[in-house]
Amino acid sequence: MISKEQIAEKYKEIQDEISQALEALDGKAHFVEELWEREGGGGGRTRVIQHGNILEKGGVNFSAVHGKLPEQIKKAFGVEEDEFFATGVSIVIHPNNPWVPIIHMNIRYFELNEEVRWFGGGIDLTPHYVDEQDASYFHQELKRVCDQYSAEFYPKFKDWADNYFFIKHREETRGIGGIFYDKLTPQKAGISDQEIFDFSCDLGHLFPKVYSELVNRSRDKQFTEAEKNWQLLRRGRYVEFNLVYDAGTKFGLETNGRIESILMSLPEQANWFYNFKTETGSKEEKTLSLLKKGVNWV
C-alpha cells in the first residue's frame, strides 16, 4: 500500500511540472514561492504568478498538513479519530484575456488511519464566453483519462461536478464543469488505492497539456471594453462560489490553514454590476444558456 509520504512527494513533483509548464506558456511572468508552516503540524509551498502575458493571477499550491482534527470536521466526517494527515495540489488560473478560460484543478489525499483514507479532486473549466468546441475538447480529454481506469468514472464524476460547481443563489453552474470526486476509496471506485492515486496523478499530468491547448487557441484574440467588463462580472460569480460553497475553502479555514494560500483562488479584480441583463441574441446570453447542469459535451 502506498504511503502518505510517497503520495506527498509525488504531488510535489506534479506541482513542479505544472509550475514550469505555466511559466513557459506565459512567456513573461514567473512564480514567486513562499514556504510556510502550519501551526499544529505540516506546511506547504505556495506559488503565485501575476501580471503575465496571459496569466493575470494564478497559483499552484502544495500542502501536506497534519495534527488534530477540529470537532466540527470530525462531526461532518462522522469519525472519532483526532489525528489527520492531508496533502494535495490546488491550482486556479485567472487569465487576462476574456476569451481564455479560468481553470481550476485539485488533487488531494486525506488519512485518519489505515482504514479511513481517501482521495479527492478534479478539474473544471470556467470560460467567460463558452466556446462549444473548446468545451468538447476539454471534456473529451477528461473522459479519456477516466476511461483508462473505469467506464463509470467520467459520467459519474461529470455529474458530480455539475452538482458541486453550482451557484444555487444564481441557479447557474460556475462554468462548463469537468469532473469532481471526493472520499474515493477502493470500495467505492472498484480499483485499488494505488490505481486511484495513479488516476489523480494522471489528472495532474493532463492539466498543463489541456490548458496550454486552450490558451493557445485564444490568447491572441482581441477584446472590447464591454467584453472585459463581462469577464469581470463572471469573475464575481467565481468569487461568490468560492466564498459561499467551496468545501476546500471551508476546510482550510476550519483547520487553521494559511489564509493567503486558501484565498489564492480569488482573482485580482472582479466586479458586480447591479441587476445586469444580457441583450437578446448576444454571446453573453448564449453563455448563460449553457451554464446549466447536464449538458452533454462529448
N, C-alpha and C positions, 0 to 999 in steps of 0.2 A: 504494500500500500504506500502510495507516495506521501511524503511527509510535508508538514506545513512549511518547513524551511525550504524544501525544494520548490514548492509552489511559489513562495515569495521570491525566491531567486530568479525563477523563470519570468515572473511578472516584471521584475526589474529589467530584465533583458528586453522584454516587449516594450517597456517604457522607452528604453534607449533606441530601439528600432524605429518606433513611431516618431520620436522627437527628431531624429536625424532626417527621416523622410519628409516631415513637415517643413523643416528648415530648407531643405533642398527644393521643395515645392514652392515656397515663398520667394526664395532667392535674395532676400534682403535681411529680414529680421532673424534674431537668434533667441533661443530660450535663455531666460535667467533662472537659475536654480537656487532654491532655498532648502537647506536640510533642517528638519525640525524634530523635536522630541515631544511626545505626548506625556503630560503629567498623568501618571498611572500606569504607563508602560508602552513602549514602542515609539514609532515615529514615521517619518516618511521623507519623500523628495517631491517638493512642489516645483513644477517648471511652468513658467508663464512666458508667452510670446506676445508682443504687442507692436502695433504701428508698422506692420509689414506691407509688402506689395499687395498681398492677398489677404493675409490674416490680420484683422484689426485687433483681435484679442483672442487668446486661446490658452488652454492649459492642458498639460499631460502630467497627471499626478500619480505617484505611487505611495502607498502606505502599508505598513504592517504594524498593527497595534494589538495590545493585549492588556489584560487586567480584570477588574471586577465589572461585571455586567450590571448596569443600573436596574433598579427594581421595575421600572416601567417597561424596560425592554424584556426582562425576564417574563413579565406577565404577558406581554404581546407575543412572545415566542412560546409560552406555555412550558417553561423549563424551571428547574430549581437550582441548577449549577451556577456558580458565581464567576468562575474564570473563563474568559473567552479569548479567542485569537481571531483576527480578521485581517485579510490582506487583499489588495486589489489595485487595479489601474483604472483611472477615471479620466475621460477626455471630453472637453467641449471646445468647439472652434466656432468663433463668430467672424465671418469674412467681411471685408469692406464692401464688396460689390453685391447689390441686391439680387443679382442673377446667380450667385453662388450660394449654396445652401449652408445653413448651420448643421453641424453634425455632432452627435454625442455617442460615446461608447463607454461601457463599464464592464469589466470582468472582475469577479471577486470570489473570495473563499471565506467561509466562516466555520469556526470549530469551537465546540464546548468540550467534547471528549471523543473517544474513538467511535462512539455510537451516534453522536449528534454532530454532524458535519455536513456542509452542503456548499454548492456552487450557485452563483447567480450572475446575471449580466445581460448583455445585449447591445445592439447598435440600432439607432434610429436617426432618421433624417428629417430636418425641418426646413424645407425650402420657403423662401419669402414669396416666390412665384413657383407654383407647381408645374414642372415640365414632365409630361407623362412618359416620355422616352427615358429620361433620367430616372424616374421613379421605377420604371420597369427594369432597367439595368440594375439598380440598387437591390431590388427585391430578388431578382434572379440570382445575383451573386450570393446573397444570404441563403437562399434556398439551396444553392449548390453546396455550400459548406454544411448546412444542416443535413442534407440528404446523405452525406458521407457517413453519418452516424445513426440516423433514424429517419424513416419516411414520415414519422409523426411529428418530428421537431418543427419543421417550418410552419405547417398550418396551425399547430398548437401555439407556438411562440409568437407567430404573427398576430393571432387573435389576442394573445396576452398583451402584446404591445399596443394594439388598438384600444384595449380596455384600460391599460395603465396610463398611457400618454394621452389622456382625455381631460380636457379642461371643462369640468362639469358645469361651472357657472357660465360658461360661454357656449356650451353644447357643441364644441368642436374639438377635433384632435389637435395635438400640438403641431403635428406635421403629417407626413405620409407614413409614419410608423416605421416598422422594421421588425426586429424580433426582441423579445424580452422573456427572461425566465428567472425564477427565484426558488431558493430552497430545493435545488435539484439534487437528488440522490440516486444511487443505482436502482433503488426500489421504484422510484418514480420514472426514471429515464429508460430503464431496461438495458443499460450498459454499465460498465464498471466505473469506479472512481477515476481510474487512470484515463479512460476514454472521455469522461465528462471534462476532466482537466485538459485533455488534448483538444477537445472541442472549443473550450474557452480560449486556448492559445491560438487556434486557427482563426477565431474571430479577431484576435489581436493582430495576427499577421495580415488578415484581409483588410483591415482598416486603411492602411496607407495606400494600398492598391486602389480601392474603391474611391476614396476621397480624392486622390490625385486625378483619377479619370474624370470625376465630376467637376473638379475645379478647372481642369484644363479645357473642358468643353465650354465654359462660360466666363473665364477670367478676363477676357478681352472685350466683353460686351459693354457697350456704352449704356448709361442710365441717366434718367432725368431727375430733377429735384423731387417731383411727385413720386417717382419710384423709390427714391431714397427715403422719403417720408413713410411710405408703405412698409419698407424694411424696418424702420424704427418702431412702427406700430406692431409689427409681427414679433419683434424682439420683446416688446412689452408683454405680449401673450406668453412668451417663453419665460419671462421673469415670473409672471403670475403662477405658472405651473410649478416652477422650481421652488418658490417660496410657500405655496399653499399645499401642494400634493406630493412632492418628490420624497420618496422614502429614504433615499440616501442622504438628503439634506437633513431630514429629521433625525436619522440615526447618528450622523456626525455631531449635530448639536447636542443630542441627549447623552452622548458618550464623551463629552468634553473634547471634541475634536478641534483642530486648528481652524479658526473662523475664516482666515484668508483663503485657505485651501478649500473649505466647504463652499464658500461663495464665489470661487473661481469660475463657476458656470455662468455667472451673470455677465451680460455684455457691458462694454464700456459706456454705451449710451443706448437708451430706449425711450420711447415716447408713448403717451396716452392721449389720444385725441377724443374729445368729448362727443359721444353719440355719433361716431364715424359711420357713414353709409357708403357702400360701394356703388358705382354707377352701373346701371343695367347694361349688360353685354361687355363689361370691362374684364381685363385679365385678372383684376383683383377679385371681382365677383366669381370668376371661374375658379380661382384658387380656393376661395371659401367653400365653393360647392364640392371640392374634392377633399376637404378636411373632415372626413366622415369615417366612422368605423366600417369595416367590412369591404373596403374597396379591393378588388382583385387586381393586383399589379402584375401578376405573372400569368 
